[in-house]
């Protein structure tokens, strides 16, 4: 694939609407960890053809990696709109909404994360944060549930979370 990059660059420069070449070059850029370039190429690709839900999820993940919250939210929302119940990235979407101070949306997304999710402890932690920020009446119960279901990572985060200071439960 590394040897194909120069040829694909030339093809894309000469015929920017050649879907297979744009797609292949985007894949190469992703493998090279040139995520900003890969994102740009994927956006060009998705202007040429309709992306699948998994492709939108991957674009959202790459956007998160380069800290492009707006694009990440747009990508995950578009994937969710097409996947509906099959969408498995509500935790990521909730975290992005939280970072964007869209607390109501964060609450809804985090509430959709199932207890069977491998990062459910993180979802509970993030949901407790949202609860405090929204001044929900059950915020202490949410903090306690996050503590009870904490893993090694979230246990430390919970103990250090300034939002939870003064709201400690026994």
Phi and psi in degrees as GROMACS dihedral restraints (atoms count N, CA, C in turn):
[ dihedral_restraints ]
;  ai    aj    ak    al  type     phi  dphi    fc
    3     4     5     6     1   -65.0    20    10
    4     5     6     7     1   -36.5    20    10
    6     7     8     9     1   -71.1    20    10
    7     8     9    10     1   -24.1    20    10
    9    10    11    12     1   -78.8    20    10
   10    11    12    13     1   -20.4    20    10
   12    13    14    15     1   -55.0    20    10
   13    14    15    16     1   -49.9    20    10
   15    16    17    18     1   -60.1    20    10
   16    17    18    19     1   -40.8    20    10
   18    19    20    21     1   -65.6    20    10
   19    20    21    22     1   -41.6    20    10
   21    22    23    24     1   -66.9    20    10
   22    23    24    25     1   -38.2    20    10
   24    25    26    27     1   -58.5    20    10
   25    26    27    28     1   -42.6    20    10
   27    28    29    30     1   -65.5    20    10
   28    29    30    31     1   -45.6    20    10
   30    31    32    33     1   -61.5    20    10
   31    32    33    34     1   -45.8    20    10
   33    34    35    36     1   -65.7    20    10
   34    35    36    37     1   -36.1    20    10
   36    37    38    39     1   -66.9    20    10
   37    38    39    40     1   -38.7    20    10
   39    40    41    42     1   -81.2    20    10
   40    41    42    43     1   -37.4    20    10
   42    43    44    45     1  -134.8    20    10
   43    44    45    46     1    81.6    20    10
   45    46    47    48     1   -67.0    20    10
   46    47    48    49     1    -8.5    20    10
   48    49    50    51     1  -101.8    20    10
   49    50    51    52     1    14.1    20    10
   51    52    53    54     1   -82.4    20    10
   52    53    54    55     1    98.5    20    10
   54    55    56    57     1   -53.7    20    10
   55    56    57    58     1   -49.7    20    10
   57    58    59    60     1   -60.4    20    10
   58    59    60    61     1   -38.0    20    10
   60    61    62    63     1   -69.5    20    10
   61    62    63    64     1   -42.8    20    10
   63    64    65    66     1   -63.3    20    10
   64    65    66    67     1   -43.3    20    10
   66    67    68    69     1   -64.2    20    10
   67    68    69    70     1   -44.4    20    10
   69    70    71    72     1   -64.7    20    10
   70    71    72    73     1   -42.9    20    10
   72    73    74    75     1   -65.6    20    10
   73    74    75    76     1   -36.7    20    10
   75    76    77    78     1   -61.8    20    10
   76    77    78    79     1   -42.5    20    10
   78    79    80    81     1   -63.0    20    10
   79    80    81    82     1   -41.3    20    10
   81    82    83    84     1   -63.6    20    10
   82    83    84    85     1   -45.0    20    10
   84    85    86    87     1   -61.8    20    10
   85    86    87    88     1   -36.1    20    10
   87    88    89    90     1   -66.8    20    10
   88    89    90    91     1   -44.1    20    10
   90    91    92    93     1   -62.7    20    10
   91    92    93    94     1   -32.0    20    10
   93    94    95    96     1   -79.9    20    10
   94    95    96    97     1    -0.7    20    10
   96    97    98    99     1    63.2    20    10
   97    98    99   100     1    29.0    20    10
   99   100   101   102     1   -97.1    20    10
  100   101   102   103     1    71.0    20    10
  102   103   104   105     1   -65.3    20    10
  103   104   105   106     1   -37.8    20    10
  105   106   107   108     1   -61.1    20    10
  106   107   108   109     1   -42.2    20    10
  108   109   110   111     1   -66.4    20    10
  109   110   111   112     1   -42.1    20    10
  111   112   113   114     1   -61.9    20    10
  112   113   114   115     1   -41.8    20    10
  114   115   116   117     1   -62.7    20    10
  115   116   117   118     1   -47.1    20    10
  117   118   119   120     1   -59.0    20    10
  118   119   120   121     1   -43.9    20    10
  120   121   122   123     1   -66.5    20    10
  121   122   123   124     1   -39.2    20    10
  123   124   125   126     1   -66.1    20    10
  124   125   126   127     1   -38.6    20    10
  126   127   128   129     1   -63.5    20    10
  127   128   129   130     1   -39.8    20    10
  129   130   131   132     1   -63.4    20    10
  130   131   132   133     1   -44.4    20    10
  132   133   134   135     1   -60.0    20    10
  133   134   135   136     1   -44.7    20    10
  135   136   137   138     1   -74.8    20    10
  136   137   138   139     1   -13.1    20    10
  138   139   140   141     1   -79.0    20    10
  139   140   141   142     1   -23.4    20    10
  141   142   143   144     1   -89.0    20    10
  142   143   144   145     1   -31.0    20    10
  144   145   146   147     1  -148.0    20    10
  145   146   147   148     1   155.8    20    10
  147   148   149   150     1   -68.7    20    10
  148   149   150   151     1   126.6    20    10
  150   151   152   153     1   -76.6    20    10
  151   152   153   154     1   152.9    20    10
  153   154   155   156     1   -82.2    20    10
  154   155   156   157     1   164.5    20    10
  156   157   158   159     1   -59.9    20    10
  157   158   159   160     1   -44.7    20    10
  159   160   161   162     1   -61.0    20    10
  160   161   162   163     1   -34.4    20    10
  162   163   164   165     1   -66.8    20    10
  163   164   165   166     1   -38.8    20    10
  165   166   167   168     1   -65.8    20    10
  166   167   168   169     1   -39.0    20    10
  168   169   170   171     1   -61.8    20    10
  169   170   171   172     1   -45.5    20    10
  171   172   173   174     1   -62.8    20    10
  172   173   174   175     1   -40.4    20    10
  174   175   176   177     1   -62.2    20    10
  175   176   177   178     1   -40.9    20    10
  177   178   179   180     1   -62.3    20    10
  178   179   180   181     1   -40.9    20    10
  180   181   182   183     1   -65.4    20    10
  181   182   183   184     1   -42.0    20    10
  183   184   185   186     1   -65.2    20    10
  184   185   186   187     1   -40.5    20    10
  186   187   188   189     1   -62.5    20    10
  187   188   189   190     1   -38.5    20    10
  189   190   191   192     1   -62.4    20    10
  190   191   192   193     1   -40.9    20    10
  192   193   194   195     1   -61.9    20    10
  193   194   195   196     1   -31.5    20    10
  195   196   197   198     1  -100.4    20    10
  196   197   198   199     1    10.8    20    10
  198   199   200   201     1    62.5    20    10
  199   200   201   202     1    37.1    20    10
  201   202   203   204     1   -99.1    20    10
  202   203   204   205     1    82.6    20    10
  204   205   206   207     1   -60.6    20    10
  205   206   207   208     1   -41.3    20    10
  207   208   209   210     1   -62.1    20    10
  208   209   210   211     1   -49.5    20    10
  210   211   212   213     1   -64.4    20    10
  211   212   213   214     1   -39.0    20    10
  213   214   215   216     1   -60.9    20    10
  214   215   216   217     1   -46.7    20    10
  216   217   218   219     1   -60.8    20    10
  217   218   219   220     1   -47.5    20    10
  219   220   221   222     1   -57.9    20    10
  220   221   222   223     1   -42.8    20    10
  222   223   224   225     1   -67.1    20    10
  223   224   225   226     1   -47.0    20    10
  225   226   227   228     1   -66.4    20    10
  226   227   228   229     1   -38.7    20    10
  228   229   230   231     1   -63.6    20    10
  229   230   231   232     1   -41.6    20    10
  231   232   233   234     1   -65.1    20    10
  232   233   234   235     1   -40.4    20    10
  234   235   236   237     1   -64.1    20    10
  235   236   237   238     1   -43.1    20    10
  237   238   239   240     1   -63.0    20    10
  238   239   240   241     1   -38.2    20    10
  240   241   242   243     1   -62.8    20    10
  241   242   243   244     1   -32.4    20    10
  243   244   245   246     1   -90.8    20    10
  244   245   246   247     1   -29.3    20    10
  246   247   248   249     1   -91.3    20    10
  247   248   249   250     1   -23.8    20    10
  249   250   251   252     1    45.4    20    10
  250   251   252   253     1  -110.5    20    10
  252   253   254   255     1   -68.0    20    10
  253   254   255   256     1   -20.9    20    10
  255   256   257   258     1   -81.5    20    10
  256   257   258   259     1    -8.1    20    10
  258   259   260   261     1   -66.2    20    10
  259   260   261   262     1   127.7    20    10
  261   262   263   264     1  -116.7    20    10
  262   263   264   265     1    16.7    20    10
  264   265   266   267     1  -118.2    20    10
  265   266   267   268     1    32.9    20    10
  267   268   269   270     1   -66.4    20    10
  268   269   270   271     1   -30.4    20    10
  270   271   272   273     1   -62.6    20    10
  271   272   273   274     1   -49.2    20    10
  273   274   275   276     1   -60.1    20    10
  274   275   276   277     1   -44.7    20    10
  276   277   278   279     1   -63.2    20    10
  277   278   279   280     1   -41.9    20    10
  279   280   281   282     1   -62.1    20    10
  280   281   282   283     1   -41.6    20    10
  282   283   284   285     1   -64.5    20    10
  283   284   285   286     1   -40.7    20    10
  285   286   287   288     1   -65.6    20    10
  286   287   288   289     1   -43.0    20    10
  288   289   290   291     1   -61.7    20    10
  289   290   291   292     1   -41.7    20    10
  291   292   293   294     1   -60.8    20    10
  292   293   294   295     1   -44.7    20    10
  294   295   296   297     1   -62.8    20    10
  295   296   297   298     1   -28.5    20    10
  297   298   299   300     1   -91.7    20    10
  298   299   300   301     1     6.2    20    10
  300   301   302   303     1    61.6    20    10
  301   302   303   304     1    29.6    20    10
  303   304   305   306     1   -99.1    20    10
  304   305   306   307     1    72.0    20    10
  306   307   308   309     1   -65.5    20    10
  307   308   309   310     1   -38.0    20    10
  309   310   311   312     1   -63.6    20    10
  310   311   312   313     1   -44.1    20    10
  312   313   314   315     1   -65.4    20    10
  313   314   315   316     1   -38.6    20    10
  315   316   317   318     1   -61.2    20    10
  316   317   318   319     1   -44.8    20    10
  318   319   320   321     1   -57.0    20    10
  319   320   321   322     1   -49.0    20    10
  321   322   323   324     1   -61.8    20    10
  322   323   324   325     1   -44.6    20    10
  324   325   326   327     1   -65.6    20    10
  325   326   327   328     1   -46.3    20    10
  327   328   329   330     1   -67.3    20    10
  328   329   330   331     1   -31.5    20    10
  330   331   332   333     1   -67.6    20    10
  331   332   333   334     1   -20.0    20    10
  333   334   335   336     1   -84.7    20    10
  334   335   336   337     1   -10.1    20    10
  336   337   338   339     1   -71.4    20    10
  337   338   339   340     1   121.3    20    10
  339   340   341   342     1   -76.0    20    10
  340   341   342   343     1   153.5    20    10
  342   343   344   345     1   -61.2    20    10
  343   344   345   346     1   -20.3    20    10
  345   346   347   348     1   -80.8    20    10
  346   347   348   349     1    -6.5    20    10
  348   349   350   351     1   -64.4    20    10
  349   350   351   352     1   136.5    20    10
  351   352   353   354     1   -60.8    20    10
  352   353   354   355     1   -23.5    20    10
  354   355   356   357     1  -110.9    20    10
  355   356   357   358     1    34.0    20    10
  357   358   359   360     1   -60.5    20    10
  358   359   360   361     1   -33.9    20    10
  360   361   362   363     1   -59.8    20    10
  361   362   363   364     1   -39.2    20    10
  363   364   365   366     1   -68.0    20    10
  364   365   366   367     1   -39.7    20    10
  366   367   368   369     1   -60.8    20    10
  367   368   369   370     1   -41.5    20    10
  369   370   371   372     1   -65.0    20    10
  370   371   372   373     1   -40.6    20    10
  372   373   374   375     1   -62.0    20    10
  373   374   375   376     1   -49.5    20    10
  375   376   377   378     1   -63.9    20    10
  376   377   378   379     1   -38.1    20    10
  378   379   380   381     1   -66.3    20    10
  379   380   381   382     1   -36.4    20    10
  381   382   383   384     1   -64.7    20    10
  382   383   384   385     1   -40.4    20    10
  384   385   386   387     1   -59.2    20    10
  385   386   387   388     1   -47.5    20    10
  387   388   389   390     1   -60.6    20    10
  388   389   390   391     1   -40.7    20    10
  390   391   392   393     1   -59.1    20    10
  391   392   393   394     1   -43.9    20    10
  393   394   395   396     1   -65.8    20    10
  394   395   396   397     1   -45.1    20    10
  396   397   398   399     1   -63.1    20    10
  397   398   399   400     1   -32.5    20    10
  399   400   401   402     1   -89.4    20    10
  400   401   402   403     1    -1.9    20    10
  402   403   404   405     1    55.7    20    10
  403   404   405   406     1    43.8    20    10
  405   406   407   408     1   -70.2    20    10
  406   407   408   409     1   146.9    20    10
  408   409   410   411     1   -65.3    20    10
  409   410   411   412     1   -22.7    20    10
  411   412   413   414     1   -99.4    20    10
  412   413   414   415     1    21.1    20    10
  414   415   416   417     1   -60.0    20    10
  415   416   417   418     1   -38.8    20    10
  417   418   419   420     1   -65.7    20    10
  418   419   420   421     1   -38.9    20    10
  420   421   422   423     1   -65.6    20    10
  421   422   423   424     1   -36.5    20    10
  423   424   425   426     1   -68.0    20    10
  424   425   426   427     1   -40.0    20    10
  426   427   428   429     1   -63.1    20    10
  427   428   429   430     1   -43.6    20    10
  429   430   431   432     1   -64.0    20    10
  430   431   432   433     1   -41.2    20    10
  432   433   434   435     1   -63.6    20    10
  433   434   435   436     1   -40.4    20    10
  435   436   437   438     1   -62.7    20    10
  436   437   438   439     1   -39.9    20    10
  438   439   440   441     1   -64.2    20    10
  439   440   441   442     1   -44.4    20    10
  441   442   443   444     1   -64.5    20    10
  442   443   444   445     1   -35.4    20    10
  444   445   446   447     1  -100.8    20    10
  445   446   447   448     1    11.2    20    10
  447   448   449   450     1   -64.7    20    10
  448   449   450   451     1   149.9    20    10
  450   451   452   453     1  -108.7    20    10
  451   452   453   454     1  -173.8    20    10
  453   454   455   456     1   -58.7    20    10
  454   455   456   457     1   -38.4    20    10
  456   457   458   459     1   -72.1    20    10
  457   458   459   460     1   -51.1    20    10
  459   460   461   462     1   -72.8    20    10
  460   461   462   463     1   -26.7    20    10
  462   463   464   465     1   -56.6    20    10
  463   464   465   466     1   -46.3    20    10
  465   466   467   468     1   -66.3    20    10
  466   467   468   469     1   -43.1    20    10
  468   469   470   471     1   -61.8    20    10
  469   470   471   472     1   -42.1    20    10
  471   472   473   474     1   -63.1    20    10
  472   473   474   475     1   -44.8    20    10
  474   475   476   477     1   -65.4    20    10
  475   476   477   478     1   -30.1    20    10
  477   478   479   480     1   -92.0    20    10
  478   479   480   481     1    -9.7    20    10
  480   481   482   483     1   -68.4    20    10
  481   482   483   484     1   115.3    20    10
  483   484   485   486     1   -64.7    20    10
  484   485   486   487     1   -31.4    20    10
  486   487   488   489     1   -59.4    20    10
  487   488   489   490     1   -28.5    20    10
  489   490   491   492     1   -89.4    20    10
  490   491   492   493     1   -10.9    20    10
  492   493   494   495     1   -62.1    20    10
  493   494   495   496     1   135.0    20    10
  495   496   497   498     1    81.2    20    10
  496   497   498   499     1    -6.6    20    10
  498   499   500   501     1  -111.9    20    10
  499   500   501   502     1    14.7    20    10
  501   502   503   504     1   -60.2    20    10
  502   503   504   505     1   140.8    20    10
  504   505   506   507     1  -110.9    20    10
  505   506   507   508     1   163.6    20    10
